């Protein structure tokens, strides 16, 4: 049985015909049996535009590029094809901060 994607892991994910198969950071938590089997991810790209929402994270298992905080996506968990590795928590936080900024959501701690 294939392992389930876990928050903070980077998986190779089939994002559909337009987005194709690419690495993506899993941001959602684990699903209960009564939940839909979905994962929310932030895709990685090597085609950069210089946006403040492109968060570069150097990981040994990825080509140089950035995670696109402007492109949060939710897909069925079976579209997660292979776990590539785990991202350090500090880098996950940087991507979360960029996502909240893109969505104009204020942190409750402010």
C-alpha positions as CSV (number, residue, x, y, z in Angstrom):
1,X,0.0,0.0,0.0
2,X,1.3,3.4,-1.0
3,X,2.0,5.9,1.9
4,X,-0.3,8.8,2.3
5,X,1.1,12.3,1.6
6,X,1.9,14.2,4.8
7,X,2.1,17.9,5.6
8,X,5.6,19.2,4.9
9,X,6.5,16.6,2.3
10,X,7.2,17.3,-1.3
11,X,5.5,14.9,-3.7
12,X,5.5,14.4,-7.4
13,X,1.9,15.3,-8.1
14,X,-0.3,14.9,-11.3
15,X,-1.9,18.4,-11.4
16,X,-3.8,17.7,-14.7
17,X,-3.1,18.4,-18.4
18,X,-2.4,22.1,-18.1
19,X,-0.2,22.0,-15.0
20,X,1.3,18.5,-15.7
21,X,3.2,16.3,-13.3
22,X,5.4,18.4,-11.0
23,X,6.8,18.5,-7.5
24,X,4.5,20.1,-4.9
25,X,4.6,20.8,-1.2
26,X,1.7,19.2,0.8
27,X,0.2,21.8,3.1
28,X,-2.9,19.9,4.2
29,X,-3.1,17.6,7.2
30,X,-4.1,13.9,7.3
31,X,-7.7,13.0,6.3
32,X,-10.0,11.1,8.6
33,X,-11.9,8.1,7.1
34,X,-15.0,10.3,6.9
35,X,-13.2,13.1,5.0
36,X,-12.7,13.3,1.3
37,X,-9.3,11.9,0.2
38,X,-7.9,15.2,-0.9
39,X,-4.6,17.0,-0.5
40,X,-3.8,20.8,-0.8
41,X,-0.5,21.5,-2.4
42,X,1.7,24.4,-3.5
43,X,3.4,23.5,-6.9
44,X,7.1,24.0,-7.7
45,X,8.3,25.5,-11.0
46,X,11.7,26.1,-12.6
47,X,10.2,28.8,-14.8
48,X,10.5,32.0,-12.7
49,X,9.0,35.5,-13.2
50,X,10.5,37.2,-10.2
51,X,7.2,37.4,-8.3
52,X,7.2,38.0,-4.6
53,X,5.0,34.9,-4.3
54,X,7.7,32.6,-5.8
55,X,9.4,31.2,-2.8
56,X,12.8,29.6,-3.5
57,X,13.8,26.7,-1.3
58,X,17.0,24.8,-2.0
59,X,16.3,21.1,-1.6
60,X,18.7,18.4,-2.8
61,X,15.9,16.4,-4.6
62,X,14.6,19.4,-6.7
63,X,16.0,21.4,-9.6
64,X,16.5,25.1,-8.7
65,X,13.2,26.9,-8.9
66,X,10.5,28.1,-6.5
67,X,7.2,27.2,-4.9
68,X,4.2,29.2,-6.3
69,X,2.3,30.6,-3.4
70,X,-0.2,32.1,-5.9
71,X,-1.2,28.6,-7.1
72,X,-2.6,26.6,-4.1
73,X,-4.3,23.5,-5.6
74,X,-6.4,20.7,-4.1
75,X,-6.3,17.3,-5.8
76,X,-7.4,13.8,-5.0
77,X,-4.7,12.2,-2.9
78,X,-4.1,9.3,-5.4
79,X,-2.7,11.9,-7.7
80,X,0.3,12.2,-5.4
81,X,2.6,9.8,-7.2
82,X,5.9,9.7,-5.3
83,X,7.3,11.3,-2.2
84,X,10.5,13.1,-3.0
85,X,11.4,14.2,0.5
86,X,10.5,16.5,3.4
87,X,10.9,20.3,3.6
88,X,12.3,21.9,6.8
89,X,9.6,23.5,8.9
90,X,11.1,27.0,8.6
91,X,10.8,26.8,4.8
92,X,7.2,25.5,5.1
93,X,6.5,28.6,7.2
94,X,7.9,30.9,4.6
95,X,5.6,29.4,2.0
96,X,2.6,29.6,4.4
97,X,3.4,33.3,5.0
98,X,3.5,34.0,1.2
99,X,0.3,32.2,0.7
100,X,-1.5,34.1,3.5
101,X,-0.1,37.4,2.0
102,X,-1.5,36.4,-1.5
103,X,-4.9,35.6,0.0
104,X,-4.7,38.8,2.2
105,X,-5.3,36.8,5.3
106,X,-3.9,38.5,8.4
107,X,-2.0,36.3,10.9
108,X,-3.9,36.1,14.3
109,X,-0.7,36.7,16.2
110,X,-0.3,40.2,14.8
